[in-house]
Amino acid sequence: MAVSFLFSFVCVVFCGCIKKTTIPVVPVADFDSSFVLIDSPEETETIELILRCQDNPCTSQDIDYGFQLQVKLYIDDIQTEDCIQSAQQLGLKWKKRGFVALCKNSALDKDHVPFSGVITSPPDARVSAIYNVRFRCVEGESTPQMGRIDEPVMIAGYEAFLQGQEFPPRITNTLSQDGQFAVVLGGHPHVLTEPMMRFFASRENTDVWLRTIGSIECGENISTIRLKFDSSNFPSQKVWLATADRSELIWTKEQGGFREIWRLPIVPNL
C-alpha cells in the first residue's frame, strides 16, 4: 500500500512527459441559425434561449436548426482552509498532513481557457466534451419533426502522465415524439490513482458527471430551447452553447469542498 501511495502521489504532484496532440474539431451544427439567451428565474435553474433564422423572416416553412454544447468539468483553485476543513470532516488525524499536501496540489486545471470548439490533449479539464443537437421545425407543429444528437466527442484529463477515463455518454432522444432529450457525461481518474484516494478515506463512487435535460418547442420562425443541468458537487463545471455565428457561456457551477471527491453521488439514470 505504501508503495502504491507513493507512486500515485508522485504522479499527481509532478508532471510527466505527455505527448501533445489535437483532437479533430467538432463542426458547429451547420444550420443557418443564431440564438438569443433569455434570463430565466433563478429558482428554476433552467436556461432558456431562442433559436431563430439569421434571415428573418425565414425563406422556408420547414426550418433545420442546430446548436452545439461544449462542456468542461475542471478542478479550480483550492484554498488551504478548504483542505484543512476537508481533512477534519473526513475524520483524518495522522493522515492529515499528507492529505493537505495532496489537496493543495490538486488544482490541475486552474489555468483552463474558454472553450474554442477544439479539444486538445493534454486537456485542461478533468473531462471535456462537445456534441451537436439537430432538429427540424415544420410550420404548424410545436414538436420537432426530426431530432438527432450527434455522438459526443470526449476526452479525460491527466494526473501527471496517467490519463483518466471518460465513461460512455448516456443519451435519451425523444425529440420527434415530445421534444425532449437528456445527456449524461463524465468520467473518473486513472485506476492507478485510486489506491492513493482510498489510502485517505474510502469512497463508493469515482465518477464526476454532468446531466443535461433539454426540451425544444417549435414556433413561427423560431424555436425555444430549455436546458436544465445537474451534476456532482466536484469539480467545477462550465457549459457553452454555440451556433455558426457565436459561442456563449450559459452555465457555471463552482466546485464544493475537496472532501466531495470522497462523497460523489452515483451517476444518475436518464
Secondary structure, 3 states (H helix, E strand, C coil): CHHHHHHHHHHHHCCCCCCCEECCCCCCCCCCEEEEEECCCHHHCEEEEEEEECCCCCCCCCEEEEEEEEEEEECCCCCHHHHHHHHHHCCCCCCHHHHHHHHHCCCCCCCCCCCCCCCEECCCCCEEEEEEEEEEECCCCCCCCEEEECCCEEEECEECCEECEECCCEEEEEHHHHCEEEEEEEEECCHHHHHHHHHHCCCCCCCEEEEEEEEEEECCCEEEEEEEEEECCCCEEEEEEECCCCEEEEEEECCCCHHHHHCCCCCCCC
